[in-house]
Amino acid sequence: MTRAVLSLGSNMGDRRAHLELAVASLGRAVRAVSSIYRTPPWGGVAQDDFYNIVVLTEDDDVDAPGWLTRCHELEQVAGRQRDVRWGPRTLDADVITVEVHGHPVRSDDPELTLPHPRAAERAFVLIPWAEVDPTAELAGTGPIADLLDGLDRSGITRVGHVR
């Protein structure tokens, strides 16, 4: 059994619709979806606020690279353009963690580093993740509740749910 934590965000066009389409496209693999959180942009590029969610997924037929492929497919369906690093996007889909049979997958591959190398620094990932899995831990780093204690959460507000 393979489980993955995916972080999805959008700040262009109909943000909610982009997130809803991505969740629908994941189909039966979806186990839980957080609320939608409006979050300030991260990375220093001037742009609109994001809508962010975390999706817990599970699928017997998808390995760690397969989750990355699925994320790229979701971005393509949403019309994502990779013009500016950390710039505005219709959909940003990141693999945060992957577990196989309950064991965390670690990877130093530049295409898919696991766990996600900046997840512990991102309240926009940890807040929705804590909502759907309050006892979750980021492998090698610790409980996400503890990680949140040290992060700035200002500007992050719950704005609704994926339908």
C-alpha positions, 0 to 999 in steps of 0.5 A: 500500500502506497500513501502520499501527502500532496499539497495543491495550490492555485493563485491564477484564474478560478482557484477553487475550480482548479483545486476541485478539478485536481481532487476529482482527477485523483479519483478513488485515491483520495482519502482526505481533503483539507479545507481551502486556506488562503495564503500569502505567496511564498518565494518573493515574487509579487502575485495574488494570494494562493488557495492551498489544500492538502490531499491524503492519497492511497493507491496500491499501483502508484510508487513515489515517482508515480505520485510525482507523475500524477502531480505533473499531470494535474498541473498540465490539465490546469494549464500550468506554465513554468515561466517564473520560479515560485511565480503565479500558477493555475495549479502547483502540485507537490509530493510532500511525503510518500509511505510504502507499507507504512514506511517513509520513502526517502529520496535525494533525487533532484526530481523528487526529494522526499520528504519535500525539502521545504515542507517543514518551513511552510505553514501553508502545507502544515496547517491543512495537513494538520487539519486532516491528520493531526498526529502526522509526522514529517519523517526526519523532522518530527510531528507537524504540530511541533513544526507549526509552533515555530512558523509564522501563520499570519495571513493564512485563513480558512476560506471554504472547502472543495466540493 
